[in-house]
Amino acid sequence: MTDLPARRRRLAVSDAAMPERDAFDLWLGASLREAFDQVTAEPIPEDLLRMIEEDRAERERLRQKRRGG
């Protein structure tokens, strides 16, 4: 990890290993939660869930085909 810039190395470390967080990280986290918590609490539309499942099934069919099955 020595080739990463210092900020990226610091962000790659888990919160447990990094008890102190700088003011920017705290502000950013709070701002993102304030902006998006309501959106992430909304239910996922049925059409989107269906498309995800169809894509998952298609990817599995392609994997099986590549394996020769």
PyMOL Python script that loads the backbone (N, CA, C, O; Angstrom):
from pymol import cmd

cmd.read_pdbstr("""\
ATOM      1  N   MET A   1       0.804  -1.193   0.000  1.00  0.00           N
ATOM      2  CA  MET A   1       0.000   0.000   0.000  1.00  0.00           C
ATOM      3  C   MET A   1       0.850   1.262   0.000  1.00  0.00           C
ATOM      4  O   MET A   1       0.305   2.362   0.096  1.00  0.00           O
ATOM      5  N   THR A   2       2.126   1.142  -0.101  1.00  0.00           N
ATOM      6  CA  THR A   2       2.996   2.303  -0.031  1.00  0.00           C
ATOM      7  C   THR A   2       2.921   3.184  -1.263  1.00  0.00           C
ATOM      8  O   THR A   2       3.336   4.342  -1.208  1.00  0.00           O
ATOM      9  N   ASP A   3       2.403   2.671  -2.379  1.00  0.00           N
ATOM     10  CA  ASP A   3       2.334   3.483  -3.589  1.00  0.00           C
ATOM     11  C   ASP A   3       1.110   4.394  -3.623  1.00  0.00           C
ATOM     12  O   ASP A   3       1.020   5.263  -4.491  1.00  0.00           O
ATOM     13  N   LEU A   4       0.159   4.214  -2.691  1.00  0.00           N
ATOM     14  CA  LEU A   4      -1.008   5.068  -2.641  1.00  0.00           C
ATOM     15  C   LEU A   4      -0.691   6.396  -1.977  1.00  0.00           C
ATOM     16  O   LEU A   4       0.135   6.442  -1.065  1.00  0.00           O
ATOM     17  N   PRO A   5      -1.322   7.474  -2.409  1.00  0.00           N
ATOM     18  CA  PRO A   5      -1.143   8.747  -1.714  1.00  0.00           C
ATOM     19  C   PRO A   5      -1.607   8.623  -0.262  1.00  0.00           C
ATOM     20  O   PRO A   5      -2.429   7.768   0.066  1.00  0.00           O
ATOM     21  N   ALA A   6      -1.080   9.471   0.586  1.00  0.00           N
ATOM     22  CA  ALA A   6      -1.354   9.384   2.027  1.00  0.00           C
ATOM     23  C   ALA A   6      -2.844   9.408   2.337  1.00  0.00           C
ATOM     24  O   ALA A   6      -3.300   8.625   3.169  1.00  0.00           O
ATOM     25  N   ARG A   7      -3.617  10.280   1.697  1.00  0.00           N
ATOM     26  CA  ARG A   7      -5.052  10.374   1.995  1.00  0.00           C
ATOM     27  C   ARG A   7      -5.763   9.080   1.624  1.00  0.00           C
ATOM     28  O   ARG A   7      -6.605   8.605   2.385  1.00  0.00           O
ATOM     29  N   ARG A   8      -5.440   8.499   0.465  1.00  0.00           N
ATOM     30  CA  ARG A   8      -6.085   7.238   0.074  1.00  0.00           C
ATOM     31  C   ARG A   8      -5.703   6.117   1.020  1.00  0.00           C
ATOM     32  O   ARG A   8      -6.549   5.290   1.361  1.00  0.00           O
ATOM     33  N   ARG A   9      -4.439   6.065   1.457  1.00  0.00           N
ATOM     34  CA  ARG A   9      -4.032   5.035   2.424  1.00  0.00           C
ATOM     35  C   ARG A   9      -4.836   5.200   3.695  1.00  0.00           C
ATOM     36  O   ARG A   9      -5.299   4.218   4.275  1.00  0.00           O
ATOM     37  N   ARG A  10      -5.007   6.448   4.135  1.00  0.00           N
ATOM     38  CA  ARG A  10      -5.729   6.699   5.382  1.00  0.00           C
ATOM     39  C   ARG A  10      -7.188   6.278   5.238  1.00  0.00           C
ATOM     40  O   ARG A  10      -7.764   5.739   6.183  1.00  0.00           O
ATOM     41  N   LEU A  11      -7.796   6.512   4.078  1.00  0.00           N
ATOM     42  CA  LEU A  11      -9.184   6.142   3.868  1.00  0.00           C
ATOM     43  C   LEU A  11      -9.353   4.637   3.712  1.00  0.00           C
ATOM     44  O   LEU A  11     -10.432   4.107   3.975  1.00  0.00           O
ATOM     45  N   ALA A  12      -8.305   3.943   3.289  1.00  0.00           N
ATOM     46  CA  ALA A  12      -8.384   2.496   3.104  1.00  0.00           C
ATOM     47  C   ALA A  12      -8.350   1.743   4.429  1.00  0.00           C
ATOM     48  O   ALA A  12      -8.731   0.574   4.487  1.00  0.00           O
ATOM     49  N   VAL A  13      -7.900   2.397   5.486  1.00  0.00           N
ATOM     50  CA  VAL A  13      -7.810   1.765   6.800  1.00  0.00           C
ATOM     51  C   VAL A  13      -9.196   1.746   7.420  1.00  0.00           C
ATOM     52  O   VAL A  13      -9.942   2.719   7.307  1.00  0.00           O
ATOM     53  N   SER A  14      -9.549   0.640   8.077  1.00  0.00           N
ATOM     54  CA  SER A  14     -10.876   0.526   8.678  1.00  0.00           C
ATOM     55  C   SER A  14     -11.049   1.517   9.823  1.00  0.00           C
ATOM     56  O   SER A  14     -10.073   1.990  10.406  1.00  0.00           O
ATOM     57  N   ASP A  15     -12.313   1.825  10.137  1.00  0.00           N
ATOM     58  CA  ASP A  15     -12.610   2.759  11.222  1.00  0.00           C
ATOM     59  C   ASP A  15     -12.082   2.252  12.560  1.00  0.00           C
ATOM     60  O   ASP A  15     -11.665   3.056  13.394  1.00  0.00           O
ATOM     61  N   ALA A  16     -12.090   0.949  12.782  1.00  0.00           N
ATOM     62  CA  ALA A  16     -11.592   0.397  14.045  1.00  0.00           C
ATOM     63  C   ALA A  16     -10.102   0.662  14.195  1.00  0.00           C
ATOM     64  O   ALA A  16      -9.619   0.915  15.298  1.00  0.00           O
ATOM     65  N   ALA A  17      -9.378   0.603  13.094  1.00  0.00           N
ATOM     66  CA  ALA A  17      -7.941   0.849  13.138  1.00  0.00           C
ATOM     67  C   ALA A  17      -7.637   2.337  13.148  1.00  0.00           C
ATOM     68  O   ALA A  17      -6.508   2.731  13.439  1.00  0.00           O
ATOM     69  N   MET A  18      -8.621   3.172  12.835  1.00  0.00           N
ATOM     70  CA  MET A  18      -8.415   4.609  12.763  1.00  0.00           C
ATOM     71  C   MET A  18      -9.462   5.303  13.629  1.00  0.00           C
ATOM     72  O   MET A  18     -10.475   5.765  13.103  1.00  0.00           O
ATOM     73  N   PRO A  19      -9.244   5.389  14.951  1.00  0.00           N
ATOM     74  CA  PRO A  19     -10.262   5.945  15.840  1.00  0.00           C
ATOM     75  C   PRO A  19     -10.524   7.431  15.605  1.00  0.00           C
ATOM     76  O   PRO A  19     -11.638   7.899  15.836  1.00  0.00           O
ATOM     77  N   GLU A  20      -9.534   8.169  15.157  1.00  0.00           N
ATOM     78  CA  GLU A  20      -9.717   9.585  14.894  1.00  0.00           C
ATOM     79  C   GLU A  20     -10.103   9.793  13.440  1.00  0.00           C
ATOM     80  O   GLU A  20      -9.514   9.203  12.534  1.00  0.00           O
ATOM     81  N   ARG A  21     -11.094  10.633  13.234  1.00  0.00           N
ATOM     82  CA  ARG A  21     -11.480  10.992  11.871  1.00  0.00           C
ATOM     83  C   ARG A  21     -11.382  12.502  11.775  1.00  0.00           C
ATOM     84  O   ARG A  21     -11.769  13.225  12.693  1.00  0.00           O
ATOM     85  N   ASP A  22     -10.864  12.962  10.661  1.00  0.00           N
ATOM     86  CA  ASP A  22     -10.719  14.410  10.552  1.00  0.00           C
ATOM     87  C   ASP A  22     -12.075  15.079  10.322  1.00  0.00           C
ATOM     88  O   ASP A  22     -13.058  14.420   9.984  1.00  0.00           O
ATOM     89  N   ALA A  23     -12.108  16.376  10.509  1.00  0.00           N
ATOM     90  CA  ALA A  23     -13.353  17.137  10.440  1.00  0.00           C
ATOM     91  C   ALA A  23     -14.038  16.993   9.087  1.00  0.00           C
ATOM     92  O   ALA A  23     -15.265  16.919   9.014  1.00  0.00           O
ATOM     93  N   PHE A  24     -13.252  16.952   8.019  1.00  0.00           N
ATOM     94  CA  PHE A  24     -13.854  16.807   6.695  1.00  0.00           C
ATOM     95  C   PHE A  24     -14.597  15.488   6.571  1.00  0.00           C
ATOM     96  O   PHE A  24     -15.719  15.458   6.067  1.00  0.00           O
ATOM     97  N   ASP A  25     -13.989  14.392   7.024  1.00  0.00           N
ATOM     98  CA  ASP A  25     -14.647  13.084   6.945  1.00  0.00           C
ATOM     99  C   ASP A  25     -15.946  13.077   7.742  1.00  0.00           C
ATOM    100  O   ASP A  25     -16.951  12.533   7.285  1.00  0.00           O
ATOM    101  N   LEU A  26     -15.932  13.677   8.923  1.00  0.00           N
ATOM    102  CA  LEU A  26     -17.146  13.746   9.744  1.00  0.00           C
ATOM    103  C   LEU A  26     -18.227  14.571   9.047  1.00  0.00           C
ATOM    104  O   LEU A  26     -19.389  14.168   9.006  1.00  0.00           O
ATOM    105  N   TRP A  27     -17.843  15.724   8.502  1.00  0.00           N
ATOM    106  CA  TRP A  27     -18.795  16.582   7.806  1.00  0.00           C
ATOM    107  C   TRP A  27     -19.363  15.867   6.584  1.00  0.00           C
ATOM    108  O   TRP A  27     -20.572  15.892   6.354  1.00  0.00           O
ATOM    109  N   LEU A  28     -18.493  15.229   5.801  1.00  0.00           N
ATOM    110  CA  LEU A  28     -18.927  14.545   4.600  1.00  0.00           C
ATOM    111  C   LEU A  28     -19.918  13.427   4.930  1.00  0.00           C
ATOM    112  O   LEU A  28     -20.968  13.312   4.298  1.00  0.00           O
ATOM    113  N   GLY A  29     -19.580  12.616   5.914  1.00  0.00           N
ATOM    114  CA  GLY A  29     -20.471  11.522   6.295  1.00  0.00           C
ATOM    115  C   GLY A  29     -21.830  12.028   6.742  1.00  0.00           C
ATOM    116  O   GLY A  29     -22.860  11.489   6.338  1.00  0.00           O
ATOM    117  N   ALA A  30     -21.840  13.062   7.575  1.00  0.00           N
ATOM    118  CA  ALA A  30     -23.105  13.621   8.059  1.00  0.00           C
ATOM    119  C   ALA A  30     -23.905  14.229   6.908  1.00  0.00           C
ATOM    120  O   ALA A  30     -25.124  14.071   6.852  1.00  0.00           O
ATOM    121  N   SER A  31     -23.235  14.914   6.002  1.00  0.00           N
ATOM    122  CA  SER A  31     -23.925  15.538   4.871  1.00  0.00           C
ATOM    123  C   SER A  31     -24.526  14.494   3.946  1.00  0.00           C
ATOM    124  O   SER A  31     -25.653  14.655   3.479  1.00  0.00           O
ATOM    125  N   LEU A  32     -23.788  13.430   3.678  1.00  0.00           N
ATOM    126  CA  LEU A  32     -24.305  12.373   2.809  1.00  0.00           C
ATOM    127  C   LEU A  32     -25.494  11.669   3.455  1.00  0.00           C
ATOM    128  O   LEU A  32     -26.484  11.377   2.785  1.00  0.00           O
ATOM    129  N   ARG A  33     -25.399  11.397   4.749  1.00  0.00           N
ATOM    130  CA  ARG A  33     -26.528  10.771   5.439  1.00  0.00           C
ATOM    131  C   ARG A  33     -27.751  11.680   5.394  1.00  0.00           C
ATOM    132  O   ARG A  33     -28.860  11.214   5.133  1.00  0.00           O
ATOM    133  N   GLU A  34     -27.558  12.967   5.645  1.00  0.00           N
ATOM    134  CA  GLU A  34     -28.675  13.912   5.619  1.00  0.00           C
ATOM    135  C   GLU A  34     -29.310  13.964   4.229  1.00  0.00           C
ATOM    136  O   GLU A  34     -30.532  14.028   4.099  1.00  0.00           O
ATOM    137  N   ALA A  35     -28.482  13.937   3.208  1.00  0.00           N
ATOM    138  CA  ALA A  35     -28.986  14.049   1.840  1.00  0.00           C
ATOM    139  C   ALA A  35     -29.650  12.770   1.337  1.00  0.00           C
ATOM    140  O   ALA A  35     -30.607  12.841   0.566  1.00  0.00           O
ATOM    141  N   PHE A  36     -29.161  11.602   1.756  1.00  0.00           N
ATOM    142  CA  PHE A  36     -29.596  10.362   1.111  1.00  0.00           C
ATOM    143  C   PHE A  36     -30.277   9.345   2.010  1.00  0.00           C
ATOM    144  O   PHE A  36     -30.780   8.347   1.493  1.00  0.00           O
ATOM    145  N   ASP A  37     -30.324   9.533   3.321  1.00  0.00           N
ATOM    146  CA  ASP A  37     -30.975   8.551   4.186  1.00  0.00           C
ATOM    147  C   ASP A  37     -32.433   8.332   3.808  1.00  0.00           C
ATOM    148  O   ASP A  37     -32.904   7.195   3.787  1.00  0.00           O
ATOM    149  N   GLN A  38     -33.141   9.396   3.513  1.00  0.00           N
ATOM    150  CA  GLN A  38     -34.543   9.271   3.156  1.00  0.00           C
ATOM    151  C   GLN A  38     -34.703   8.473   1.858  1.00  0.00           C
ATOM    152  O   GLN A  38     -35.614   7.655   1.734  1.00  0.00           O
ATOM    153  N   VAL A  39     -33.824   8.714   0.910  1.00  0.00           N
ATOM    154  CA  VAL A  39     -33.895   8.013  -0.373  1.00  0.00           C
ATOM    155  C   VAL A  39     -33.596   6.525  -0.180  1.00  0.00           C
ATOM    156  O   VAL A  39     -34.282   5.675  -0.747  1.00  0.00           O
ATOM    157  N   THR A  40     -32.579   6.212   0.613  1.00  0.00           N
ATOM    158  CA  THR A  40     -32.211   4.805   0.789  1.00  0.00           C
ATOM    159  C   THR A  40     -33.236   4.030   1.608  1.00  0.00           C
ATOM    160  O   THR A  40     -33.237   2.799   1.591  1.00  0.00           O
ATOM    161  N   ALA A  41     -34.104   4.732   2.320  1.00  0.00           N
ATOM    162  CA  ALA A  41     -35.140   4.065   3.102  1.00  0.00           C
ATOM    163  C   ALA A  41     -36.359   3.717   2.246  1.00  0.00           C
ATOM    164  O   ALA A  41     -37.220   2.953   2.683  1.00  0.00           O
ATOM    165  N   GLU A  42     -36.442   4.266   1.042  1.00  0.00           N
ATOM    166  CA  GLU A  42     -37.576   3.990   0.167  1.00  0.00           C
ATOM    167  C   GLU A  42     -37.505   2.553  -0.341  1.00  0.00           C
ATOM    168  O   GLU A  42     -36.416   2.013  -0.534  1.00  0.00           O
ATOM    169  N   PRO A  43     -38.673   1.931  -0.559  1.00  0.00           N
ATOM    170  CA  PRO A  43     -38.657   0.571  -1.108  1.00  0.00           C
ATOM    171  C   PRO A  43     -38.156   0.580  -2.551  1.00  0.00           C
ATOM    172  O   PRO A  43     -38.325   1.559  -3.277  1.00  0.00           O
ATOM    173  N   ILE A  44     -37.540  -0.525  -2.945  1.00  0.00           N
ATOM    174  CA  ILE A  44     -37.036  -0.659  -4.317  1.00  0.00           C
ATOM    175  C   ILE A  44     -38.220  -1.000  -5.219  1.00  0.00           C
ATOM    176  O   ILE A  44     -38.983  -1.913  -4.904  1.00  0.00           O
ATOM    177  N   PRO A  45     -38.390  -0.287  -6.333  1.00  0.00           N
ATOM    178  CA  PRO A  45     -39.517  -0.569  -7.234  1.00  0.00           C
ATOM    179  C   PRO A  45     -39.472  -2.007  -7.760  1.00  0.00           C
ATOM    180  O   PRO A  45     -38.403  -2.552  -8.035  1.00  0.00           O
ATOM    181  N   GLU A  46     -40.649  -2.600  -7.890  1.00  0.00           N
ATOM    182  CA  GLU A  46     -40.770  -3.981  -8.358  1.00  0.00           C
ATOM    183  C   GLU A  46     -40.138  -4.178  -9.733  1.00  0.00           C
ATOM    184  O   GLU A  46     -39.502  -5.203  -9.978  1.00  0.00           O
ATOM    185  N   ASP A  47     -40.304  -3.214 -10.625  1.00  0.00           N
ATOM    186  CA  ASP A  47     -39.714  -3.332 -11.967  1.00  0.00           C
ATOM    187  C   ASP A  47     -38.195  -3.447 -11.894  1.00  0.00           C
ATOM    188  O   ASP A  47     -37.590  -4.239 -12.617  1.00  0.00           O
ATOM    189  N   LEU A  48     -37.590  -2.663 -11.028  1.00  0.00           N
ATOM    190  CA  LEU A  48     -36.137  -2.708 -10.882  1.00  0.00           C
ATOM    191  C   LEU A  48     -35.692  -4.049 -10.297  1.00  0.00           C
ATOM    192  O   LEU A  48     -34.713  -4.636 -10.758  1.00  0.00           O
ATOM    193  N   LEU A  49     -36.408  -4.531  -9.288  1.00  0.00           N
ATOM    194  CA  LEU A  49     -36.080  -5.843  -8.717  1.00  0.00           C
ATOM    195  C   LEU A  49     -36.189  -6.945  -9.773  1.00  0.00           C
ATOM    196  O   LEU A  49     -35.353  -7.847  -9.825  1.00  0.00           O
ATOM    197  N   ARG A  50     -37.224  -6.865 -10.613  1.00  0.00           N
ATOM    198  CA  ARG A  50     -37.407  -7.864 -11.669  1.00  0.00           C
ATOM    199  C   ARG A  50     -36.237  -7.819 -12.655  1.00  0.00           C
ATOM    200  O   ARG A  50     -35.715  -8.862 -13.049  1.00  0.00           O
ATOM    201  N   MET A  51     -35.825  -6.605 -13.054  1.00  0.00           N
ATOM    202  CA  MET A  51     -34.705  -6.484 -13.991  1.00  0.00           C
ATOM    203  C   MET A  51     -33.415  -7.035 -13.382  1.00  0.00           C
ATOM    204  O   MET A  51     -32.626  -7.675 -14.077  1.00  0.00           O
ATOM    205  N   ILE A  52     -33.200  -6.794 -12.104  1.00  0.00           N
ATOM    206  CA  ILE A  52     -32.002  -7.312 -11.424  1.00  0.00           C
ATOM    207  C   ILE A  52     -32.016  -8.836 -11.438  1.00  0.00           C
ATOM    208  O   ILE A  52     -31.003  -9.467 -11.741  1.00  0.00           O
ATOM    209  N   GLU A  53     -33.157  -9.423 -11.113  1.00  0.00           N
ATOM    210  CA  GLU A  53     -33.266 -10.883 -11.098  1.00  0.00           C
ATOM    211  C   GLU A  53     -33.084 -11.470 -12.496  1.00  0.00           C
ATOM    212  O   GLU A  53     -32.433 -12.503 -12.654  1.00  0.00           O
ATOM    213  N   GLU A  54     -33.648 -10.825 -13.500  1.00  0.00           N
ATOM    214  CA  GLU A  54     -33.475 -11.309 -14.873  1.00  0.00           C
ATOM    215  C   GLU A  54     -32.013 -11.247 -15.285  1.00  0.00           C
ATOM    216  O   GLU A  54     -31.505 -12.172 -15.920  1.00  0.00           O
ATOM    217  N   ASP A  55     -31.337 -10.168 -14.928  1.00  0.00           N
ATOM    218  CA  ASP A  55     -29.923 -10.038 -15.258  1.00  0.00           C
ATOM    219  C   ASP A  55     -29.096 -11.091 -14.529  1.00  0.00           C
ATOM    220  O   ASP A  55     -28.177 -11.677 -15.103  1.00  0.00           O
ATOM    221  N   ARG A  56     -29.422 -11.324 -13.280  1.00  0.00           N
ATOM    222  CA  ARG A  56     -28.708 -12.334 -12.496  1.00  0.00           C
ATOM    223  C   ARG A  56     -28.868 -13.710 -13.136  1.00  0.00           C
ATOM    224  O   ARG A  56     -27.905 -14.468 -13.244  1.00  0.00           O
ATOM    225  N   ALA A  57     -30.085 -14.026 -13.556  1.00  0.00           N
ATOM    226  CA  ALA A  57     -30.333 -15.321 -14.203  1.00  0.00           C
ATOM    227  C   ALA A  57     -29.570 -15.427 -15.524  1.00  0.00           C
ATOM    228  O   ALA A  57     -29.009 -16.477 -15.835  1.00  0.00           O
ATOM    229  N   GLU A  58     -29.550 -14.344 -16.298  1.00  0.00           N
ATOM    230  CA  GLU A  58     -28.824 -14.348 -17.577  1.00  0.00           C
ATOM    231  C   GLU A  58     -27.332 -14.538 -17.358  1.00  0.00           C
ATOM    232  O   GLU A  58     -26.687 -15.302 -18.077  1.00  0.00           O
ATOM    233  N   ARG A  59     -26.776 -13.838 -16.356  1.00  0.00           N
ATOM    234  CA  ARG A  59     -25.343 -13.996 -16.073  1.00  0.00           C
ATOM    235  C   ARG A  59     -25.027 -15.421 -15.644  1.00  0.00           C
ATOM    236  O   ARG A  59     -23.980 -15.959 -16.003  1.00  0.00           O
ATOM    237  N   GLU A  60     -25.916 -16.033 -14.885  1.00  0.00           N
ATOM    238  CA  GLU A  60     -25.693 -17.417 -14.461  1.00  0.00           C
ATOM    239  C   GLU A  60     -25.753 -18.354 -15.666  1.00  0.00           C
ATOM    240  O   GLU A  60     -24.959 -19.291 -15.751  1.00  0.00           O
ATOM    241  N   ARG A  61     -26.682 -18.119 -16.603  1.00  0.00           N
ATOM    242  CA  ARG A  61     -26.749 -18.930 -17.823  1.00  0.00           C
ATOM    243  C   ARG A  61     -25.451 -18.801 -18.625  1.00  0.00           C
ATOM    244  O   ARG A  61     -24.941 -19.793 -19.145  1.00  0.00           O
ATOM    245  N   LEU A  62     -24.923 -17.590 -18.723  1.00  0.00           N
ATOM    246  CA  LEU A  62     -23.668 -17.386 -19.457  1.00  0.00           C
ATOM    247  C   LEU A  62     -22.506 -18.098 -18.762  1.00  0.00           C
ATOM    248  O   LEU A  62     -21.653 -18.681 -19.431  1.00  0.00           O
ATOM    249  N   ARG A  63     -22.465 -18.055 -17.442  1.00  0.00           N
ATOM    250  CA  ARG A  63     -21.401 -18.767 -16.704  1.00  0.00           C
ATOM    251  C   ARG A  63     -21.476 -20.269 -16.958  1.00  0.00           C
ATOM    252  O   ARG A  63     -20.459 -20.923 -17.188  1.00  0.00           O
ATOM    253  N   GLN A  64     -22.687 -20.803 -16.915  1.00  0.00           N
ATOM    254  CA  GLN A  64     -22.869 -22.242 -17.154  1.00  0.00           C
ATOM    255  C   GLN A  64     -22.442 -22.605 -18.576  1.00  0.00           C
ATOM    256  O   GLN A  64     -21.825 -23.648 -18.795  1.00  0.00           O
ATOM    257  N   LYS A  65     -22.767 -21.753 -19.534  1.00  0.00           N
ATOM    258  CA  LYS A  65     -22.408 -22.003 -20.927  1.00  0.00           C
ATOM    259  C   LYS A  65     -20.888 -22.009 -21.090  1.00  0.00           C
ATOM    260  O   LYS A  65     -20.340 -22.852 -21.800  1.00  0.00           O
ATOM    261  N   ARG A  66     -20.201 -21.058 -20.422  1.00  0.00           N
ATOM    262  CA  ARG A  66     -18.739 -21.003 -20.514  1.00  0.00           C
ATOM    263  C   ARG A  66     -18.096 -22.223 -19.870  1.00  0.00           C
ATOM    264  O   ARG A  66     -17.040 -22.675 -20.313  1.00  0.00           O
ATOM    265  N   ARG A  67     -18.723 -22.759 -18.831  1.00  0.00           N
ATOM    266  CA  ARG A  67     -18.185 -23.938 -18.152  1.00  0.00           C
ATOM    267  C   ARG A  67     -18.474 -25.216 -18.941  1.00  0.00           C
ATOM    268  O   ARG A  67     -17.940 -26.282 -18.633  1.00  0.00           O
ATOM    269  N   GLY A  68     -19.318 -25.095 -19.955  1.00  0.00           N
ATOM    270  CA  GLY A  68     -19.623 -26.263 -20.762  1.00  0.00           C
ATOM    271  C   GLY A  68     -20.825 -27.012 -20.260  1.00  0.00           C
ATOM    272  O   GLY A  68     -21.070 -28.149 -20.662  1.00  0.00           O
ATOM    273  N   GLY A  69     -21.594 -26.372 -19.365  1.00  0.00           N
ATOM    274  CA  GLY A  69     -22.754 -27.074 -18.811  1.00  0.00           C
ATOM    275  C   GLY A  69     -23.990 -26.652 -19.357  1.00  0.00           C
ATOM    276  O   GLY A  69     -25.041 -27.165 -18.974  1.00  0.00           O
TER     277      GLY A  69
END
""", "prot")
cmd.dss("prot")
cmd.show_as("cartoon", "prot")
cmd.util.cbc("prot")
cmd.orient("prot")
